[in-house]
Amino acid sequence: MTYQAPLADMAFALKYGASLGPMLEEGLFGDLGMDDVEAVLSEAGRMAGEIIAPLNRVGDRYGATFKDGVVTTAPGWKEAYLAWRNGGWNSVVAPVEWGGQGLPQVLNAPCIEMWNSACMAFALGPLVGMSAVDAFGIHGSEDLKRAYFGKLVSGEWIATMQLTEPHAGSDVGALRTRAERAEDGSYRITGQKIFITYGEHDLTDNIIHFVLARLPGAPPGTRGMSLFLVPKFLLNGDGSLGPRNDVRAHSVEHKLGVHGSPTCTMIFGDNGGATGFLIGQENAGMTCMFTMMNRARLG
């Protein structure tokens, strides 16, 4: 598959349709100019056309394979992700103080369009990670941010959003995944999630799961949902990777047109519960925002 981004149309739409031109002239984005915008679009178009688009054929042919609990992405996937990450595309709108570029979201929108148009199966994982970064940046504690946020911003680690459960379908409020508080202040998560985009893969050495679960005594529906950070690997005191957490992929689901995307069924708590850290409790607005950002990125 070949892909050539409509760069002139995108620049025109940004400048006039989204009124980016007048905003730049007023200095609302510092010294960012239209020439910078066009340079970003041009490089994104090159990345999409030359590196990401060729993944479509190989992804459809080989898919993401699952064996003995290990998910292996299609040939070329790891190299493409590394090039995408090293290009700084994961951090376009992330906060500067955490290693991001702090560019306006309106500029990231056509970049996201290019990633999805070039190869949706590839784009799904990084873009879910971007949504998680947005939510974590707003609601995460400073301690958790110090441990995880920088590597999520850089793309060294990818995040997942874990909402859907087998019995609930689109009724997120019907979730049954449980969270029990441990003596050390963390939580033990038990349950099952389905349709988890990039729930397991070989692109990064750690995966940070953002998991909706229910605390004991929590009210029914969305009011009783809490959000937890559950890493694939726990961290040592110095930030290095420690022991494997009690979370695993049970299988990889197959979706027409995106075989290269490892969409997983996930199991938490085979051995007493996955260690998780509370981000937000009983806040329907936060969880709805979390869901809406995910849909907005991928829709």
C-alpha positions as CSV (number, residue, x, y, z in Angstrom):
1,M,0.0,0.0,0.0
2,T,1.2,3.5,-0.8
3,Y,0.2,6.6,1.0
4,Q,0.8,10.2,0.2
5,A,-0.5,12.7,2.7
6,P,-2.4,15.7,1.3
7,L,0.0,18.1,3.0
8,A,-1.2,21.3,1.1
9,D,-4.8,20.6,2.0
10,M,-3.9,20.0,5.6
11,A,-1.9,23.2,5.9
12,F,-4.7,25.1,4.3
13,A,-7.3,23.6,6.6
14,L,-5.2,24.4,9.6
15,K,-4.4,28.0,8.6
16,Y,-7.9,29.0,7.5
17,G,-10.4,26.4,8.6
18,A,-9.0,26.0,12.1
19,S,-7.9,29.7,12.3
20,L,-4.3,28.6,13.1
21,G,-2.9,31.4,11.0
22,P,-4.4,34.3,13.0
23,M,-3.5,32.5,16.3
24,L,0.1,32.2,15.2
25,E,0.1,35.9,14.2
26,E,-1.1,36.8,17.7
27,G,1.7,34.8,19.3
28,L,-0.7,32.5,21.1
29,F,1.8,29.6,20.6
30,G,5.0,31.5,21.3
31,D,7.4,31.7,18.4
32,L,5.7,28.9,16.5
33,G,5.2,30.0,12.9
34,M,3.4,28.7,9.8
35,D,6.8,27.6,8.4
36,D,7.3,25.4,11.5
37,V,3.8,23.9,11.0
38,E,4.5,23.1,7.4
39,A,7.8,21.5,8.4
40,V,6.1,19.3,11.0
41,L,3.5,18.2,8.5
42,S,6.1,17.5,5.8
43,E,8.1,15.3,8.1
44,A,5.0,13.5,9.4
45,G,4.0,12.9,5.8
46,R,7.4,11.4,5.0
47,M,7.2,9.1,8.1
48,A,3.7,8.0,7.3
49,G,4.4,7.3,3.6
50,E,7.8,5.8,3.8
51,I,7.9,3.9,7.1
52,I,4.3,3.3,8.3
53,A,2.3,2.6,5.2
54,P,4.4,-0.4,4.1
55,L,3.4,-2.1,7.3
56,N,-0.1,-2.7,6.0
57,R,0.7,-5.6,3.8
58,V,3.1,-7.4,6.2
59,G,0.7,-6.8,9.1
60,D,-2.2,-8.3,7.2
61,R,-0.1,-11.3,6.1
62,Y,1.6,-12.2,9.4
63,G,-0.6,-10.5,12.0
64,A,0.3,-10.4,15.6
65,T,1.1,-13.9,16.8
66,F,0.5,-15.4,20.3
67,K,2.4,-18.3,21.7
68,D,3.0,-19.4,25.3
69,G,1.7,-16.0,26.6
70,V,4.1,-14.1,24.3
71,V,2.9,-11.7,21.6
72,T,5.1,-11.0,18.7
73,T,4.3,-8.2,16.3
74,A,4.7,-8.6,12.5
75,P,8.1,-8.2,10.8
76,G,9.2,-4.5,10.7
77,W,6.8,-3.4,13.4
78,K,9.5,-2.9,16.1
79,E,11.7,-1.0,13.7
80,A,8.9,1.3,12.6
81,Y,7.9,2.0,16.2
82,L,11.4,2.8,17.1
83,A,11.7,5.2,14.2
84,W,8.3,6.8,15.1
85,R,9.4,7.2,18.8
86,N,12.8,8.5,18.0
87,G,11.2,11.1,15.7
88,G,9.4,12.5,18.7
89,W,5.9,11.9,17.4
90,N,4.7,10.5,20.7
91,S,5.5,13.7,22.5
92,V,4.1,16.3,20.1
93,V,1.6,17.9,22.5
94,A,3.0,16.5,25.8
95,P,4.2,18.9,28.5
96,V,7.6,20.4,28.0
97,E,8.6,19.8,31.6
98,W,8.2,16.1,31.1
99,G,10.1,15.9,27.9
100,G,7.3,16.8,25.5
101,Q,7.3,19.4,22.8
102,G,4.2,21.3,24.0
103,L,2.9,22.0,20.5
104,P,-0.8,22.7,20.0
105,Q,-3.3,19.9,19.7
106,V,-4.6,21.4,16.5
107,L,-1.2,20.5,14.9
108,N,-1.2,17.0,16.2
109,A,-4.6,16.3,14.7
110,P,-3.4,16.0,11.1
111,C,-0.4,14.0,12.3
112,I,-2.9,11.5,13.9
113,E,-4.8,11.5,10.6
114,M,-1.6,10.5,8.8
115,W,-0.7,7.7,11.1
116,N,-4.2,6.2,10.9
117,S,-4.5,6.7,7.1
118,A,-1.1,5.1,6.5
119,C,-1.6,2.0,8.7
120,M,-4.4,1.9,11.3
121,A,-3.2,-1.4,12.7
122,F,0.1,0.3,13.7
123,A,-1.3,3.6,14.8
124,L,-3.8,2.1,17.3
125,G,-1.2,1.4,19.9
126,P,0.7,4.6,20.0
127,L,-2.5,6.7,19.9
128,V,-4.1,4.9,22.8
129,G,-0.8,5.6,24.6
130,M,-1.2,9.3,23.8
131,S,-4.7,9.4,25.3
132,A,-3.5,7.7,28.5
133,V,-0.7,10.3,28.8
134,D,-3.4,13.1,28.6
135,A,-5.4,11.5,31.3
136,F,-2.4,10.7,33.5
137,G,-1.1,14.2,33.1
138,I,-4.3,15.6,34.6
139,H,-5.1,13.0,37.3
140,G,-1.9,11.3,38.2
141,S,-0.1,11.9,41.5
142,E,3.3,13.5,41.5
143,D,4.8,10.3,42.9
144,L,3.4,8.2,40.1
145,K,4.4,10.7,37.5
146,R,8.0,10.7,38.7
147,A,8.0,6.9,38.2
148,Y,6.1,6.5,35.0
149,F,5.2,9.7,33.2
150,G,8.5,10.6,31.5
151,K,8.8,7.2,29.8
152,L,5.2,7.3,28.7
153,V,5.7,10.8,27.2
154,S,8.8,9.7,25.3
155,G,7.2,6.4,24.1
156,E,9.8,4.3,25.7
157,W,6.8,2.6,27.4
158,I,3.4,2.2,25.8
159,A,0.1,2.5,27.8
160,T,-3.2,0.7,27.4
161,M,-6.7,1.6,28.3
162,Q,-8.5,-1.4,29.9
163,L,-12.3,-0.8,30.1
164,T,-14.4,-3.5,28.4
165,E,-15.3,-6.8,30.1
166,P,-16.8,-10.0,28.5
167,H,-20.2,-9.7,30.2
168,A,-20.5,-5.9,29.9
169,G,-19.9,-5.0,26.3
170,S,-20.3,-1.3,25.9
171,D,-21.8,-0.9,29.4
172,V,-18.6,0.2,31.1
173,G,-20.4,0.7,34.4
174,A,-21.2,-3.0,34.6
175,L,-17.5,-3.9,35.2
176,R,-16.7,-6.6,37.8
177,T,-12.9,-6.2,38.0
178,R,-12.0,-5.8,41.6
179,A,-9.4,-3.8,43.5
180,E,-8.5,-4.6,47.1
181,R,-6.3,-2.4,49.2
182,A,-3.0,-3.9,50.3
183,E,-1.1,-3.1,53.5
184,D,1.5,-1.1,51.6
185,G,-1.1,1.3,50.2
186,S,-1.2,-0.3,46.7
187,Y,-4.1,-2.4,45.4
188,R,-4.5,-6.0,44.2
189,I,-6.4,-6.1,40.9
190,T,-8.4,-9.2,39.8
191,G,-10.6,-9.6,36.7
192,Q,-10.7,-10.0,33.0
193,K,-10.7,-7.4,30.2
194,I,-11.3,-7.9,26.4
195,F,-10.6,-6.0,23.2
196,I,-7.5,-4.4,24.7
197,T,-5.5,-2.7,22.0
198,Y,-1.8,-3.5,22.3
199,G,-2.5,-5.3,25.6
200,E,0.7,-7.3,25.1
201,H,3.5,-6.9,22.5
202,D,7.2,-6.7,21.9
203,L,7.6,-3.1,21.0
204,T,8.6,-1.8,24.5
205,D,10.1,-3.5,27.5
206,N,7.3,-2.4,29.8
207,I,3.6,-1.8,29.2
208,I,1.6,0.5,31.6
209,H,-2.0,-0.6,31.9
210,F,-4.7,1.9,32.9
211,V,-7.4,-0.2,34.4
212,L,-10.9,0.5,35.5
213,A,-11.9,-1.5,38.6
214,R,-14.3,-1.5,41.5
215,L,-13.4,-1.0,45.1
216,P,-15.2,-2.9,47.9
217,G,-18.5,-1.2,48.7
218,A,-18.3,1.0,45.7
219,P,-21.8,2.1,44.3
220,P,-23.1,0.5,41.1
221,G,-22.6,2.0,37.7
222,T,-20.0,4.5,36.6
223,R,-20.0,6.2,40.0
224,G,-18.3,3.2,41.5
225,M,-15.5,3.0,39.0
226,S,-11.9,3.8,40.0
227,L,-8.8,4.1,37.8
228,F,-5.6,2.2,38.5
229,L,-2.1,2.2,37.0
230,V,-1.0,-1.5,36.6
231,P,2.5,-1.9,35.1
232,K,3.5,-5.1,33.3
233,F,6.7,-5.0,35.2
234,L,6.9,-3.5,38.7
235,L,9.8,-1.0,39.3
236,N,12.7,-1.3,41.6
237,G,13.6,1.6,43.9
238,D,16.0,3.1,41.3
239,G,13.3,3.0,38.5
240,S,14.7,-0.1,36.8
241,L,12.5,-3.0,35.8
242,G,11.7,-5.4,38.7
243,P,9.5,-8.5,38.9
244,R,6.7,-9.3,36.5
245,N,3.3,-8.2,37.7
246,D,0.4,-10.6,38.0
247,V,-1.2,-9.6,34.6
248,R,-1.0,-11.5,31.3
249,A,-2.5,-11.8,27.9
250,H,-4.8,-14.8,27.5
251,S,-5.1,-14.6,23.7
252,V,-5.0,-12.3,20.7
253,E,-8.3,-11.5,19.0
254,H,-8.5,-11.1,15.3
255,K,-10.1,-8.0,13.7
256,L,-10.6,-7.6,10.0
257,G,-8.3,-5.1,8.5
258,V,-6.1,-4.7,11.5
259,H,-4.5,-8.1,11.9
260,G,-1.2,-6.5,12.8
261,S,-2.7,-4.9,15.9
262,P,-2.4,-7.1,19.0
263,T,-5.9,-6.9,20.4
264,C,-5.8,-8.9,23.6
265,T,-7.9,-10.6,26.2
266,M,-6.2,-9.8,29.5
267,I,-6.2,-11.6,32.8
268,F,-5.4,-9.9,36.2
269,G,-4.8,-11.9,39.3
270,D,-3.8,-15.5,38.6
271,N,-1.6,-15.4,41.6
272,G,-3.4,-13.3,44.1
273,G,-3.8,-10.0,42.2
274,A,-1.9,-7.6,40.0
275,T,-0.3,-4.7,41.9
276,G,-2.0,-1.5,41.0
277,F,-1.8,2.1,42.1
278,L,-4.9,4.3,42.5
279,I,-5.2,7.3,40.2
280,G,-8.8,8.4,40.8
281,Q,-11.8,7.1,42.8
282,E,-15.5,7.4,42.2
283,N,-15.3,10.2,39.7
284,A,-17.6,9.6,36.8
285,G,-16.5,12.8,35.1
286,M,-12.9,11.6,35.0
287,T,-13.7,8.1,33.7
288,C,-16.0,9.5,31.1
289,M,-13.3,11.9,30.0
290,F,-10.9,8.9,29.8
291,T,-13.3,7.0,27.6
292,M,-14.1,10.0,25.4
293,M,-10.5,10.8,24.8
294,N,-9.9,7.2,23.7
295,R,-12.9,7.4,21.3
296,A,-11.9,10.8,20.0
297,R,-8.4,9.7,19.2
298,L,-9.5,6.5,17.4
299,G,-12.7,7.7,15.8
